[in-house]
Amino acid sequence: MKTVSVSPPGRRAAHVVSVMAGRLTSRARMLPAFLIVGAQRGGTTSMYRTLSQHPAVVKAVLHKGVHYFDLNYGHPFSWYRAHFPLATRAARAAGPQWPVTFESSPYYLFHPLAASRIATDLPGVKLLVLVRDPVERAYSAWAHERARGFETEPFERALELEAGRLAGQAERMVAQPGYLSFSHQHHAYTARGQYVEQLERLEGLVGRDRIHVVDSGDFFVKPEPAYDAVLDFLGLDRGEYPEFERHNARPRSALPDAVRVALTEHFAPYDERLTAWLGWVPSWRR
């Protein structure tokens, strides 16, 4: 089995000290105006880096993803708020514009309790969702988990095991809110790509007007229109375009044809529902 990488001790210690200090000043700190909630391996890091370049946007402290509403909800809310900038410091950094802050935790979209927690603790927060060809996302997620040591099985075997690994896990997480499911977080290759199920749950809790979906296939090929639409949704001024991380030449994964066909067929009914929910056809189905 591969060794699972962990943060260096010095970095962990710095984070602990920063959060402890932040909790002492939590009331003076900002709360996020928006969250990037997923999907994992859907382009969330690229969107995070793009939005971080906007002059009115101030990033969370130390980590792009706080993972409060999924993995760390046992901490008090002051712990969460400690991860964000001091309001006075952010105002100086943003200059004449009103500053906003955010974080990106791509497990929020899939976690069965995160959406309800967000709706309760951050009323009014806006949510960005990035969707990607679910076949490519599934393979990318497997490669990611394998590289981190969280997956030991070949891709096709991991797909076979997924249903058994996830059986009853979401229900247990709801019944025992402190329970953290390893497989639900790390082995949901097809389930996370059934985007419409997660969007419908999110809509029921926060309302459709607080959700904006970005097709990462469109964003990577022609980022300007997608970026403009995000700024409009967030109420941020348009200015000069940032430096986009372009991935036009991203190759397709080397999946056997039979596996690709089977996955494409699996996702077909979910993509059909997704198209109806979005009101437009996602890039991988055009």
Beta strands, then each sheet from edge to edge (+ up, - down):
strand 1: 34-38
strand 2: 57-59
strand 3: 100-104
strand 4: 126-131
strand 5: 211-215
sheet 1: 2+ 3+ 1+ 4+ 5+
end
